[in-house]
Amino acid sequence: MSRKNYTFTSESVSEGHPDKVCDRISDAVLDALIAEEPEARVAAETFATTNRVVIGGEVGLSDQAKLKDYMGKIDSIARACIKDIGYEQDKFHHETVEITNLLHEQSAHIAQGVDAAGDKDEGAGDQGIMFGFATDETDALMPAPIQFSHAILRRLAEVRKNGTEPALGPDAKSQISVRYEDGKPVEVSSLVLSTQHLDESLTSGDIRAMVEPYIRETLPEGWLTDNTVWHVNPTGKFVIGGPDGDAGLTGRKIIVDTYGGAAPHGGGAFSGKDPTKVDRSAAYAARYLAKNIVAAGMAKKCTLQLSYAIGVAAPLSIYVDTHGSGEIPDQVIEGAVSQCMDLTPRGIRTHLGLNKPIYQRTAAYGHFGRAPEADGGFSWERTDLIEALKKAV
């Protein structure tokens, strides 16, 4: 029997964190290419450090001669991301940072494994395992520690950007430890927040006084108590932030992107990858299925795994674990899943509408637990598979 009383911790990082700057640029490049050609193949990686951004990776287009035309847009795409995030530091400024673009054509050997041809269905872009997870402990069917770690930073980004708190800088990290009783989150036992600030004279106490009201309005009532231990800018000043303070790299925050460590992770990052890469699309599909299973009342908690081989369309395996909370046997749910959704790469992209420029918005504050959007963004957060799943069991 799983434990009912425990404390669990998750962290989040803001859009100005060095790794998130890189995720944002990689996904912005992806969006720009998909907007021009929905079937574009993209694997864009970004590295950032003091006064420097380097973008590399592979691009596959139906007419590779067009690639040169697109390359001239990469510089402005990267600068626009840095500007929107808010970096205007002496050693990392959207106007003066040096951008190096090393994107090139996709390998023909990879393409031949993925492309559909004759009687062969489009194959997965790589081998791998992907996990989805859902739990009924929050309205978003997400683990509470990661969901509210994200929410704190999103709220602070809002007041920074709208001018309410101009002293806050773009770079920040949050971490909350949540105490569970009888399997339900009831209290934040400790809270850590480190945020960049533009006024060097501000102390840790000043920063806490600034951010505490926003944190309190973000967390559920009663979760912050007299027992909650606060650590706000515990090292003192935090003025130099972003890639000037610490180098950044695409794909280095995969646990922040998913479930905060509350569920398994397949190991593949998401940002910069087009949806033929099952690292991304199958992870979205697994979350979609797990969320619908919980939303359908089949379980209070669900972990779902998919596995793929490069060049092979159908998943090699489907695994469901409801952690003893299931109303229906796990193996029955596994069978229902395969009936309700085509889990080939093409089937996932079609079902979730993934061939759209919807990825830049996922680069910070989590890929999961977000509200589905009218233009197709976060389509994997819909709960429109409930009736189909119920009929299939």
C-alpha positions in Angstrom: 0.0 0.0 0.0 1.4 3.4 -0.9 2.1 6.0 1.8 -0.6 8.4 2.8 1.3 10.8 5.0 4.5 12.3 3.6 6.2 15.5 2.3 7.1 15.9 -1.4 9.0 18.7 -3.1 9.1 20.1 -6.6 10.8 23.1 -8.2 10.1 25.4 -11.1 12.2 28.0 -12.9 11.1 31.2 -14.6 11.2 32.1 -18.3 14.3 34.1 -17.6 16.3 31.1 -16.3 19.2 30.5 -18.6 18.0 27.0 -19.7 14.5 28.4 -20.2 15.8 31.2 -22.4 17.3 28.5 -24.6 14.1 26.4 -24.6 12.1 29.5 -25.6 14.4 30.3 -28.5 14.4 26.7 -29.7 10.6 26.5 -29.7 10.3 29.9 -31.3 12.5 28.6 -34.2 10.3 25.5 -34.4 7.1 27.6 -34.5 8.4 29.9 -37.2 9.3 26.9 -39.4 6.0 25.0 -38.7 4.1 28.2 -39.5 5.7 28.2 -42.9 5.5 24.4 -43.5 3.3 22.4 -41.0 5.2 19.2 -41.9 8.7 20.7 -41.3 11.2 18.5 -39.4 13.0 20.5 -36.8 15.5 19.6 -34.0 16.7 23.0 -32.8 19.2 23.3 -29.9 20.3 26.6 -28.2 23.2 27.4 -26.0 23.5 30.8 -24.2 26.2 32.5 -22.2 27.5 36.0 -21.6 26.7 38.1 -24.7 26.3 35.0 -26.8 23.6 32.7 -28.2 24.4 29.7 -30.4 21.6 27.9 -32.3 22.3 24.5 -33.9 20.5 21.4 -35.1 18.7 20.0 -38.1 15.9 21.1 -40.3 14.0 19.1 -42.9 11.8 20.8 -45.5 9.9 19.6 -48.5 12.1 21.8 -50.6 15.5 22.1 -48.9 16.4 25.0 -51.2 14.1 27.1 -49.0 16.1 26.5 -45.9 18.5 29.4 -46.8 15.5 31.8 -47.0 14.4 30.9 -43.5 17.9 31.2 -42.0 17.8 34.9 -42.3 14.9 35.1 -39.8 16.6 33.2 -37.0 18.5 36.2 -35.7 15.4 38.3 -35.2 13.5 35.4 -33.7 16.1 34.9 -31.0 16.3 38.6 -30.2 12.5 38.9 -30.0 12.5 36.1 -27.4 15.2 37.7 -25.3 13.4 41.0 -25.5 10.0 39.6 -24.4 11.6 37.7 -21.5 13.0 41.1 -20.4 16.8 40.9 -20.7 18.5 44.3 -21.1 21.6 43.7 -19.0 25.0 45.0 -20.0 26.2 41.5 -20.8 23.0 40.0 -22.0 20.9 42.4 -24.0 18.5 41.6 -26.8 20.0 44.3 -29.0 23.7 43.6 -28.5 23.9 39.8 -27.8 25.8 37.9 -30.6 23.7 35.3 -32.3 25.3 32.4 -34.2 23.1 30.3 -36.4 24.4 26.8 -37.1 21.2 25.1 -38.2 21.6 22.7 -41.2 19.7 20.1 -43.2 18.3 17.0 -41.5 20.2 13.8 -42.0 18.8 11.8 -45.0 19.3 8.6 -43.0 17.0 9.8 -40.2 14.4 11.1 -42.7 14.2 7.7 -44.4 13.2 6.1 -41.2 10.5 8.6 -40.4 9.0 9.3 -43.8 6.0 7.4 -45.1 6.6 5.6 -48.4 4.4 3.2 -50.4 2.7 0.9 -47.9 4.9 2.0 -45.1 3.4 4.2 -42.4 5.3 7.2 -41.1 7.6 5.9 -38.4 8.6 7.3 -35.1 11.5 9.8 -35.2 13.5 7.9 -32.6 13.3 5.0 -30.2 12.4 5.8 -26.6 10.0 5.6 -23.7 7.5 8.3 -22.8 5.4 8.7 -19.7 2.1 10.5 -18.9 0.7 11.1 -15.5 -2.4 12.5 -13.8 -3.7 12.7 -10.3 -6.9 14.1 -8.8 -5.1 16.1 -6.1 -5.6 19.4 -8.0 -8.2 20.8 -10.4 -5.7 20.5 -13.3 -5.1 16.8 -12.4 -1.5 17.6 -11.7 0.7 17.0 -8.7 0.4 20.0 -6.3 4.1 20.7 -5.7 5.0 21.3 -9.4 1.6 23.0 -10.2 2.0 25.6 -7.6 5.7 26.1 -8.0 4.9 27.1 -11.6 2.0 29.2 -10.5 4.2 31.3 -8.2 6.7 32.1 -10.9 4.0 32.9 -13.5 2.4 35.4 -11.1 5.7 37.1 -10.4 6.4 37.3 -14.1 3.0 39.0 -14.6 3.7 41.7 -12.1 7.2 42.2 -13.3 6.1 42.6 -16.9 3.1 44.8 -16.3 5.2 47.2 -14.3 3.7 46.6 -10.8 7.1 45.2 -9.5 9.8 46.8 -11.8 12.5 45.8 -9.3 12.1 42.1 -10.2 14.4 40.6 -12.8 13.6 37.8 -15.3 15.6 35.0 -13.7 14.0 33.1 -10.8 13.5 29.7 -9.2 10.8 28.4 -6.9 10.5 25.3 -4.8 7.8 24.1 -2.5 7.6 21.2 -0.1 4.0 20.0 0.3 2.8 18.0 3.3 0.3 15.3 2.5 -2.2 13.8 4.9 -4.2 10.7 3.9 -2.9 11.2 0.4 -4.1 14.8 0.0 -2.0 18.0 0.0 -2.7 20.1 3.1 0.2 22.4 3.8 3.4 23.9 2.5 6.1 22.9 4.9 8.8 25.0 3.2 9.0 27.4 0.4 12.1 28.5 -1.5 12.2 31.5 -3.9 15.3 33.0 -5.5 14.6 35.9 -7.8 16.8 38.3 -9.6 16.4 41.9 -8.6 17.5 45.0 -10.5 18.1 47.2 -7.4 21.4 46.2 -5.7 20.3 47.8 -2.4 17.5 45.3 -1.8 18.0 42.8 1.0 16.4 39.3 1.2 13.9 40.8 3.6 13.0 43.5 1.1 12.4 40.8 -1.5 10.3 38.7 0.7 8.1 41.7 1.6 7.7 42.3 -2.1 6.8 38.8 -3.3 5.0 37.4 -0.3 1.6 38.9 -1.1 1.7 37.4 -4.6 2.7 34.0 -3.3 -0.1 34.0 -0.7 -2.7 34.9 -3.3 -1.4 32.1 -5.6 -1.4 29.2 -3.1 -4.6 27.6 -1.8 -6.0 29.1 1.4 -4.6 27.6 4.5 -1.5 26.0 2.9 0.8 28.7 4.3 0.9 28.3 8.1 2.9 29.5 11.0 4.9 26.3 10.5 5.9 27.1 6.9 9.6 27.8 6.6 10.5 30.5 4.1 13.8 30.9 2.2 13.7 34.0 0.0 16.9 34.8 -1.8 18.8 32.8 0.9 22.2 33.6 -0.6 21.6 37.3 -0.5 21.9 39.5 -3.6 20.9 38.2 -7.0 21.5 41.0 -9.5 23.4 39.2 -12.3 21.0 36.7 -13.8 20.2 34.8 -16.9 22.9 33.5 -19.2 25.3 36.1 -18.0 25.2 34.5 -14.6 25.1 30.9 -15.6 25.2 29.3 -19.1 21.9 27.9 -20.5 21.1 24.9 -22.7 18.0 23.6 -24.4 16.4 20.5 -22.7 18.1 20.7 -19.3 14.9 21.2 -17.3 12.9 18.1 -18.2 11.5 17.4 -14.7 10.4 21.0 -14.4 8.7 20.6 -17.8 6.7 17.5 -16.7 5.6 16.4 -13.2 8.3 17.7 -10.9 9.6 14.3 -10.1 6.2 12.9 -8.9 6.1 10.6 -11.9 8.7 8.8 -14.2 10.2 10.6 -17.1 11.4 9.0 -20.3 14.6 11.1 -20.5 13.9 13.0 -23.7 13.5 16.7 -23.7 10.7 18.5 -25.6 11.7 21.9 -26.7 12.9 22.5 -30.2 11.5 19.2 -31.5 8.8 19.0 -34.1 5.9 16.5 -33.3 7.3 13.7 -35.4 9.7 13.3 -32.5 7.9 11.0 -30.1 10.0 12.4 -27.3 7.5 15.3 -27.5 4.3 14.1 -29.2 4.0 10.8 -27.4 4.7 12.4 -24.1 1.8 14.8 -24.8 -0.4 11.8 -25.9 0.5 9.9 -22.7 -0.5 12.9 -20.5 -3.7 13.3 -22.5 -4.6 9.7 -22.0 -3.7 9.6 -18.3 -5.6 12.8 -17.7 -8.7 11.5 -19.4 -8.5 8.2 -17.5 -8.5 10.1 -14.2 -11.1 12.6 -15.4 -13.3 9.7 -16.4 -13.3 8.5 -12.8 -11.5 5.3 -13.7 -8.7 6.0 -11.2 -7.5 8.7 -8.8 -4.0 8.5 -10.1 -2.6 7.1 -13.4 0.9 6.6 -14.9 0.9 5.6 -18.6 4.0 4.5 -20.6 4.4 4.3 -24.3 7.4 3.0 -26.2 8.6 3.3 -29.8 11.3 2.3 -32.2 12.7 4.6 -34.9 11.1 4.1 -38.2 8.2 2.0 -36.7 4.8 3.5 -36.6 2.9 1.6 -33.9 3.9 1.8 -30.2 5.8 -1.3 -29.1 4.0 -1.3 -25.7 1.3 0.5 -23.7 1.5 0.2 -19.9 -1.0 1.6 -17.3 -0.5 1.8 -13.6 -3.3 3.3 -11.5 -1.3 2.8 -8.2 -4.0 0.8 -6.6 -6.6 3.6 -7.1 -8.3 2.1 -10.2 -12.0 1.4 -10.4 -11.2 -0.8 -13.5 -8.3 -3.3 -13.9 -5.2 -1.7 -15.3 -5.0 -4.2 -18.2 -8.5 -3.4 -19.2 -7.7 0.3 -19.3 -4.6 -0.5 -21.5 -6.9 -2.2 -24.0 -9.3 0.7 -24.0 -6.5 3.2 -24.7 -5.4 1.4 -27.9 -9.0 1.4 -29.1 -9.7 5.1 -28.4 -6.6 6.7 -29.9 -4.3 6.0 -32.9 -0.9 6.2 -31.2 1.2 6.2 -34.3 3.1 9.5 -34.8 0.7 10.6 -37.5 -2.3 9.5 -35.5 -1.1 11.5 -32.4 -0.4 14.6 -34.5 -3.8 14.4 -36.1 -5.8 13.7 -33.0 -4.1 16.5 -31.0 -3.6 18.9 -33.9 0.1 19.3 -33.3 1.2 20.6 -36.8 0.7 24.1 -35.6 3.0 26.9 -34.2 1.9 26.3 -30.6 5.2 25.4 -29.0 6.9 28.6 -27.9 4.2 29.1 -25.1 5.2 25.7 -23.6 8.8 26.6 -23.0 8.2 27.9 -19.5 5.9 27.1 -16.5 5.3 23.5 -17.6 4.0 21.6 -20.6 1.2 20.1 -18.5 -1.5 21.4 -16.2 -2.2 24.3 -18.5 -5.7 25.2 -20.0 -6.3 24.1 -23.6 -6.4 27.1 -25.9 -8.7 28.1 -28.7 -6.0 27.9 -31.4 -5.0 24.4 -30.4 -2.4 25.2 -27.8 -2.2 22.6 -25.0 -4.6 20.4 -26.8 -3.3 17.5 -24.8 -4.9 19.0 -21.7 -8.4 18.5 -23.1 -10.7 15.9 -21.5 -12.7 15.0 -24.5 -11.9 11.3 -24.5 -13.9 10.5 -21.4 -16.9 9.0 -23.1 -14.9 7.0 -25.6 -12.8 5.5 -22.8 -15.9 4.6 -20.8 -17.5 2.8 -23.8 -14.2 0.9 -24.5 -13.9 -0.7 -21.0 
